Amino acid sequence: MGTIGIEEEEAGLADAGLLVSAVYQPVIELESGGVVGYEALARGPQGGELERPDKLLSAARRAGLLAQVDWECRLAAVSGALDAGLDRSTTLFLNMEPEAVGPSAQGDGRTPELWQRAERALSVAVELPAGALRSRPRELVRAADACRDRGWKVVLDDVGADRGSLAVLPLVAPDAIKLDLRAARAADAAAPTLSDVATAVWAEQERTGAAIVAEGIETERQLEQARGIGATLGQGWLWGRPGALPAEPAAAAPDPLPRERREVALTGTPFELVAAARQAREATAATLGAMSRHLERLAGTIGAGAIVLAAFQEAGNLGARVRNRYRLLAGSSTLVAALGAGVGPQPAVGVVGADLADDDALRQEWAVVVLAPTYAAALVGRDLGDDPATTPARARRFRFVLTHDRDLVVAAARSLAARLG
């Protein structure tokens, strides 16, 4: 069990130094029953209010210490793994908060040698929470890419806990999708059924080759259920509760996440990404407006699980009627966002807003992107620069593309999500 101390920085979060430790749960290859990895699970001070990792991280977030505490959890995990002799033949699954990935991934420099040794010696798979899409979409997308840049595999955690989690899959493009069978067994009416989850996950697996991990396996019957939904890896009390790593390292195991890493660029605007693969046509703003409303209506019929991302050039194009439409969409969809010059952080109730920098080429574009587990569409256009003094707003001309190609829609969605603040 690895243990690292956090110096006192905030009353209530630590008294005389907060001890963070790590316990480990094996990840099993279901076909052979062999151990292929371990998930490191953070623990706060034993017996204290912050022992549970969710409470520990929530307190750290409120205190503005999330990056530091998340870093300490990672250090505890890799410290215990190195002490136990874990090497690249066994994957170490690390949980990270999206905000703490990136520049802060190497902490504050107090123990760089330990981290550098871990990066050389260990095979790392980072688990990112699917639920971060609603509150931190930009950080979630960028965290996944930052992890890949470091040579780590990406696992999307808690998929299926709610319908919104299914919408995250294409934006993150994970190497593995983790399903919690305990959440599925306790699902309420608002949560997707296991068949809904399986259908969405199978579609993503077919498209990308992502592995499926089932956690919460406690009985042989649940093991068969995990196999039935296509899981190749599993975790759960059937193989033991979280604890210390074994004294003797496991025999060399196959890579549990063998899919080749995909390079998914975030550079480029939606129009640049889509028009590079599809021929653009010309239409007026009035025509694009009608097409946009059609896509918005389709998104409204999907409900939870749908992501709607739209670019409006500038805040003046977000009139009262448009804001009302997007407010209604936000009431039923997983994520609804509006981007444009001068757009505030919440242009309508439930809608995430983002202002665009003066030099952002997106200020010249019109975009409506709808992405869901079973539907994908993107309408993207670029303003041809008609003089507003002589051309009515509805007559302004655009070069545009309408596509239902899922890969192109995902690229457009990722471009917009990366700009959300």
N, C-alpha and C positions, 0 to 999 in steps of 0.2 A: 504494500500500500504506500503510494507516494504522498508526502506531506510537505507543504511550503507555507511559510508564514507571510501574512499581509500586515504591514505596519499600520498602526492606528491612524486613520485619516478623517473619520467622520464619526461623531457620537452616535451610538446606537448600532452602527455597523461593526464596530470593533471596540473592545475595552482596552486590552493590553496587547493587541496583536491577534488578528483573526486567523485561525488555522483552517486551511483548506486542504482536504485530502481527496484521494481518488480510490474508488473500488472498481472492479472490472467484471464484466459479464461476457461469457464466451459467445462468439458468433459461429454458428454451426452450418456446415455444408450438408443440406438435407439428404442428398443422395447417398453420401458415404457415412454421414454421422461424425465426420472429423471436424476438429476446431480449425477454422481458417483465420480467426481474428478475435479481438476483444474490444468491447466498447468501454471506454473510461467514463465513469459516472462520478461527478463532483459531489462532495459532501462538505458541509460547513461544520462548525464545532459540534461535537457529539453531545446530544441532549439539549442543545440550544435551539432557539427559535429559527435560526438560520441554517440548521443542518440540512434541510431539504433544499436541493439546488434551485428550484423555482423561487422559493422565498429569498434565498441568498442573492440571486441575480436581480430580482425585483427590488430588493433593498439597495443593491449596488446601482441600479438604474436611477432610482429616486435620488440617491446621493451624488449622482454624477460620476460614479467610480466604476461604471460597467466595464470599460476597456481594461482597467487595471485588474479587477476581480476575475474577469474572463481569462486574462493572461495568466493569473495565478492558478486558475483551475487547469489550464493547459500545462503549466510547468509541473504541477503535482502529478498530472497524468503521465507525462513523458518521463518524469523522474522515476516513478514506480515501474514504468515499462523498461527503462534502461537498467534499473537495479535488478530486475527479474531476468535480464538477459534476452528480452524480446529483440528480434531482428527483422529484417525485411521479408523473411519467409512467412511472417504472421502480421496481418494488418491491424493497426491500432486505429479504432474509430474514435474521433474526438468531437465533442459537441462544441459549437461556437455560436455566439450571437452575431448576426450580420454586421452590426455597428462596430464590432471589435475586430473585424477582419480587415486586412489592408495594412496601412502604415503601422497600426498598433499591434499587428500580428506578432511582432518581435518584442513587444513589451517596452519597458523603459530602459533597457540596457543593463539592468542589475545582474542578470545571469545569462548573458548572450552565449557563453560557452556551452551551457547545458542545452539550450535550444538548438544551437548549431550542431552539436553532437547528435541530438535527436533527429534532426533533419537528414543527417548523413546515415544514421543507423536504422531508422524506422520507416516502414511503409504506412503512410497516413491517409485516412479517409475522413473528411470533415462532414459532420452532420449539421445541416442548417434547417431551422424550423420553418415548415410550410406556412404557419400562421403569421409569419412576419410580412407576408405580402400586403395585408391591409394597412399596417401601420408604417412599414419601412420598405416599400417596393424597390426604391432605388438601391438601398443598401443590400437587399437580398440578391438582386441581379448582379451587382458589382462584386459582392462577396464571393459568389460562385465563380466568377471569372478570375478574381484574385487568387482563389485557392488553386485553380487549374494552372495559373501562371507559376505557382510555386511547386508544381508537380504533384499536387495532392488530388485524390479522387473526391468527388462531391456526392454526398448522400442527402436526399431530401427527406426530412423526418416528419412524422405525424401526418402523412398523407391519408386522407379518408376520415380524419377527425371531424371535418365538416365539408360541405360541398365546395366551399371556397378553396380548400387545399388542393382540389383536383385541377383548378385553373392555373396553379403555379407551375405545373410540370413543364410545359414548353418554354416558359421564360427562364427557368433554371437549367434545363437540359441535364438532369442529374445522371451520374454513372449508376446510381442505385436509388430505388424508391422504397422507403420503409413504411410498412403498414402496421398499425397497432391493432392486433386482434382483440385486445381487451376493450378498446374504444368501439370497435365494430359490434362487440357483444352487448355493450351498454348503450348503443346508439339510440337517440330519441328521434322523434318524428322529423326534426329539422336536419338530421344528419343523413348522409347517403346510405343506402343499403350496401351490404358487402358486394352484391352483384353490380351495383352502380360503380363502386370503387374499382372492382376487378375489370369492368369493361373499359374504364378510362385508363387504367394502368396498362392493360394489355395493348391498347392503341399506342401509348407512348413507348412501350417496350418494342412493339413491332416497328415503330418509326426510328427508334434510336438504339435499340439493343440494350437498354438499361436493365440491370439486375433487379429482382424483387426480393426484399427482405421482409419477413414476417416476424414481428416481436409480440411478446405476450403469450407465447405457446407454453401451456401448463400441462396438457394431457396428450395422450396418443391421438385422441379424436381431433384435437385442435391441430396436431401435426399433420394429419391427413387433410384437414381443412386448408392449411397453409399450402400444402402441395397442390390442392385443387384449384387454388387461385393463381398458381404459377410461380410461387415462391421457390427459389433455389437456395436461399439462406434463411436461417431462423435464429431467434433468441427466445429465452424464457426460462421459467423455473423448472421446466421439464429437464433441463440440463444443469440446474443449480442456480442459486441466488447470487447476486453480485458479491464479490469478496476480493481477497488478495489474489494476485497472479500465482500460478503454480511455481513451485521451487525449480522444477525442471522444465525448460522450454519445450513447447510442443514440437513434434516433428515438422519438417518443412511442408508447407501447405500450398496448394495452387492459389493463384491470385483470384480472390473471390469477385473482383470487379474487373474483368479482363477487357472490357470494351475500350477501344482506342479513343483517346481524348479528342473531342471535336473542337476545332477552333471556330468560335462564333464571335465575329467582330461586332463591337458596339459603335464603330465609327461610321459616319454617314447618317443622313436623314432618312426617314421612311421613303420619300420619293426616290432618293438616290439608290437605295437598296433594292426597291421593287422595280423601278424603271430600268435598272441594269439587266434585268432578266425578262421583262415583259415590255411590249411596245406601248408607248404612251399615245393617247389621243387628246383631242382638244374639246373643251366644253366650257360653258359659262358657269358662273357661280350659282345661278338659279338651278341648273341641271345638277351640279354637285350637291346642292342643298337638298334636293329631292332624293337623291341617292343616299345621302347621309341619314336622312330621316327614316328611310327604309331599313338601313342597317341598325339604327337605334331601336326600331320597332322589333326587329328580329332578336336583338339582345334582350329586350324586355320579356320576350316569351321564354327565353332560356332561364332567366332568374339566377339563383345562386349558382356559382360556378362560372359565370361570365365575367370577362374583363372588358371594359370599354375605355379606350384611350383616344383622346381627340386633340388635335392641334387647330387653333383658331386664328393664327397669325397674331392677333392683338385682342386685348380685353374688350374693345369696342364691338367686336363681333359676337360677344357673349351677351346678347340681349336678354330681356326678361323671359321671353318664351323659351329660348335655348336653355337658360339656367333652370327653368321649371322642368323641362324635359329631362335634363341631366339629374336634377334632384330626384325625380321619380325613378330613373334608372338606378341611382345609387341606393334607393331603398330596397332593391331586390337583387342587385348584382354584387359580386365579390369585391370588385374594385372599379371605380369610375374616376377618371382623371381628365382634366382640361388644361391645356398648355397654351401660352401665348404671351406676348409682350404686355406687361402690366397686370397679368392675371394674379390674383392673390392666392394665399394658401388654401382657402376654402371658398371658391366662387359661388357655391350653392351647398346646402346642407348635405353632408355625406360625400361631397365631391372633393377630391384632392386636386389642388391647383398648383401650377408652377409658372413662374415668370421666366422669360427667355432672355438671355444675354443679348446685347446689341449686335454682336457679331455672329449670333447663331443662325445658320441658314434655314432652320425650321421656321423662322419668322416669315419666310416667303412661301410657306406650304400650308395646305389644307389636308387634314388626315382624320379619318375615323377608322379605328381598328377594333374589331370584335373578335375575341378569342375565348373559346370554351372547349371542354373536353371533346365535344362532338361537332363543333362548328368553328370555322375560321374565315374571316373576311377582312380585307383592308382596302379602303378607298384613299388613295394618296394623290395629291396634285401639287403642282408648282405654279405660282402666280406668274403670268406672262408680262406683268408690269404695265397694264393699261393705266392711262392717266386718270386718277380719281376725279379730277376737276372736269373732265369731259365724258367720262364713262360711268353710267349708273352702276351702283354696287352689284346688282343682280346680273349685269351684262359683262362684268369683268371676266376675262378669259384665263383658263388654266390648262396646262398639260396634265393629264391624269391617267391613272391606272386603277382598275378595280380587279382584285385578285382574290381567289379562294384557295390558292396554293398555300398549304399549311406552313411550309418552311419560310416562304416569303412573308406571310402574316406574322409569324413568330419573330422574324428579323425586324419588321416594322414595329412590333410591340416592344421588343427589347430596346430599340432605339429611343422610343418615347419613355419607357420606364426608367431608363438610365438618366433622364433629365428631370425626374421628379425630385423635389427637395424633401 
